[in-house]
């Protein structure tokens, strides 16, 4: 079951935030990005909680990506049909495995094309760069941005999206110390995006 938390009821911009593996709507990237967005101007913000699936093994969570994506796409189609939501105001932001949830949602939404998707260090395990049908890719929205901060372990080496940024060459991020698993560098994409 996917749960949505709506944080604002002002129809200016519409943002959907999707956590990654082992996360929830209470963990990164939600708190940082909600604060950053609401500090700029009024936004409708939905934090997707797919923690029921995200707490499973990585392989099982990866298998649930299309299911979660379909729920979000159905919600966007419903809001467009019932409340005239303009897809030109929709940006979907996903971290790690959540970036692929965002991408798959963009592929299957039926009522239009999402304005933007932001992939925060999209996860590379169990994804093939050569198979864009299952991963975040350029065609999933009008504009796809990726911030790739851990291309040596958890993220993709190759650029994903219309524009790809590689802070510190996408390798070990400053302040992460001995980051053997790459978790700190992988999460740094969230902090960098929130500060933009």
N, C-alpha and C positions, 0 to 999 in steps of 0.2 A: 504494500500500500504506500502510495506517495502522498505526503502531506505538504501543504503549502502554507506559509505564514505570510500574510499581507501586512506590511509595515506602514503603509501610507495610503491615503485615499484621495490623492490629488492627481487629476488626469493630465499631467504635463509630459513626463517621460515614463516609460515602462521598462523595468529591469527585472530579469530573472537571474538568480544566483544559484549555482549548483555545486555542491561540495563533491569531493572525490571519495576514493576508497577509504573506509573506516571512519568517515566523517558523519556529521549530522547538521541540521540547520543551526545548531548552537556553536559549531566549530568553524575553523577557517574554511572558506574565505568569507563567510557570511557577516560576522560582526565588523570586520575591517571594511568590507566593501559597502555595507549599509551605511556606516558612519561617513565614509568618504562621499558616497552619492548624495546623502541627505545634507551634507555640509555645503555642497555646491548649489543645489536648488531642489525644488520639489520633484519627487519621483514616486511613482507607484513601484514598490519593490516586493517581489515574491521570492522568498527563500524556499527552495525545494528541499524537502527532507526525504531522502530515499535511504535512510540509515538502516531500515529493515533488510535491504539487500546489500548495502555497503559494508555491513559487518560480517558478511560471509567471506569465504576464502576469495582471493583475488580472481581466481578463475570463475567462480560462481557469480561474483559481482560483475565481472566483465560480461558474462552471459545475460545479465539483467539489463544492460544498457538500452537495448531496443525497447524493452517494456516501459522503463522510466521515460524514455524519450517520447514514446507514443502518448503517455499520459499528459506530458507537458504540451505536445503538439495539439492534442484534443482540447486542452484548456485554452490555448491561444485561438484555435478555430472557433470555440464556443464564445470567447470574449469578442472576437471579431464579428461573429454572426449576430449575437444578442445585444452587444453594447457598442458596436462600431469601432472596436479597437483598431487603430491604424498600425499596421505592421511596420510602417516607417518610423514609429516611435519605440519599437521593441529592440532591445539588446539583451542577448542571453550570454551570461558569463559563467564559464565552468572551469574548475581546477582539476587537473590530472585526469582521472577517469570521467569526471564531470564535464570536461571539455568535449569528450566524445558523445556524452549524453546530449550536450548542446548541439553538436554537429548533426547527430542523427535526427534530432528534433527538427532542425532546419531542413533536412532532406525530406521529411514526411509531412510537414505542415501543409494543409490543403488549401487554405484561403488566401495565400499570398506568399511573399518572400520576406523573411525577417530582415530588418535593416542591418543588424550587426551581430556577430558572435565574437566573443573574446575567449580565446583558449589560453589558460594560464598553465604553462608547462604541460601540454597534453601528454598523457601517459603513453609510453611506447611498448611496454610488455604486452604480448599477445595481440599486437596490432602490426600490420604490414604497411609500410609507406606506399607500396605499390598497389594496395587495395583501398582506394578512397571510398568505397561503398560502405565501409564499416567505421571509418574514422573521420574526425573533423577534417574538412577540406575547403578549398576556396569557394566552391559552388554552393555551400550550405546556407549562405546569406549574401546580401548585397555586398557586404564587406566583412572579411574575416581577419581578425588580428590575433597573432600568437606572440606570447612572451615566453621564450624558451630558456630556462635557467639551469637545467640539469641534463643536458643532452648526452652526457657520458654514462648515465645510469638509468634514470627513470623517464626522461623525456626523449623526444625525437631529435636526431642529428640534423635531419633535413628540415627546410622551412615548411611550415603548414600555414596556409592562408594567403590572403591578399598582401599582407605585410607581416614579416616575422622579425622580432627583435631578440637579440642574443646578448643580454647584459653580461659583462665580463666574459665574452665569447661563449656564453651558454654553459660555462663550466662551473667550477667551484665558486660560490658567491662569497664576497667579503663578509666577514663576521660569522662565518659558519664553522670555523675551527676545523677539527678533524672530523669531517663529514663523510665517514666511510660508506654509509648507506645512501647518501645523497638526499636525505629527507629535508635537511635544512635548506639546501640550495633549491630543491624542488618547490618548497613552500615560499621561497623568496619572491617568486613571480607574483604572488598575492600582494605582498607588501609594496613591491615596486609599482604595480598597477594602482593600488589604493592611493599612492602618493602623486600620481600623474594628474 
